């Protein structure tokens, strides 16, 4: 079946450094790729998304890139801050009569002050 | 706008007991989802409603799980009887988009279920 692979599972960076999380998907019908941030005890929160007709999108310190040919998409966080520490999930959505969204397993990001 | 409301926040039950979770989505959101999130994993879809109709329940263990969304607003998810492997966080999410274009979800804070 369709799946989304996410790497790395854990990432530790120094405050101010950049962090990159990568995902690959298998369903070629996927056309929408959201990223979620989940803090302890809370539900996932949408932080940025990208559609299949766009190769890159940026919002302040975060950016997402998409390579549809390779079925890869990545999250880039620049100038990391301690409050960026959380679990990040990528997801891939397709529409075939109804939405189907598959989540990656998550990346736990630690930003050391 | 108010977020997705879920209750209870925590629940501890013994195996073979039953439990129910409640969700109130964001007003006007036609689509409602129940996800199961096992510790250390990504959310896994259990069931998706569009208004009060089921769109996808292919991953719902129907021998023990049931869900309903009366009047296309609130939803309840029930487990009966519970098993140890049902211990997880149950997340409710809603979204506005009902066309062929994907859209982000708004998640509630979840219900953490522990089955002992």
Boltz contact constraints between the chains, C-beta under 6 A:
constraints:
  - contact:
      token1: [A, 32]
      token2: [B, 102]
      max_distance: 6.0
  - contact:
      token1: [A, 34]
      token2: [B, 104]
      max_distance: 6.0
  - contact:
      token1: [A, 42]
      token2: [B, 109]
      max_distance: 6.0
  - contact:
      token1: [A, 43]
      token2: [B, 91]
      max_distance: 6.0
  - contact:
      token1: [A, 43]
      token2: [B, 107]
      max_distance: 6.0
  - contact:
      token1: [A, 43]
      token2: [B, 108]
      max_distance: 6.0
  - contact:
      token1: [A, 43]
      token2: [B, 109]
      max_distance: 6.0
  - contact:
      token1: [A, 43]
      token2: [B, 110]
      max_distance: 6.0
  - contact:
      token1: [A, 44]
      token2: [B, 107]
      max_distance: 6.0
  - contact:
      token1: [A, 46]
      token2: [B, 104]
      max_distance: 6.0
  - contact:
      token1: [A, 49]
      token2: [B, 104]
      max_distance: 6.0
  - contact:
      token1: [A, 89]
      token2: [B, 42]
      max_distance: 6.0
  - contact:
      token1: [A, 93]
      token2: [B, 102]
      max_distance: 6.0
  - contact:
      token1: [A, 95]
      token2: [B, 100]
      max_distance: 6.0
  - contact:
      token1: [A, 98]
      token2: [B, 55]
      max_distance: 6.0
  - contact:
      token1: [A, 98]
      token2: [B, 56]
      max_distance: 6.0
  - contact:
      token1: [A, 103]
      token2: [B, 42]
      max_distance: 6.0
  - contact:
      token1: [A, 103]
      token2: [B, 43]
      max_distance: 6.0
  - contact:
      token1: [A, 104]
      token2: [B, 42]
      max_distance: 6.0
  - contact:
      token1: [A, 105]
      token2: [B, 41]
      max_distance: 6.0
  - contact:
      token1: [A, 105]
      token2: [B, 42]
      max_distance: 6.0
  - contact:
      token1: [A, 106]
      token2: [B, 42]
      max_distance: 6.0
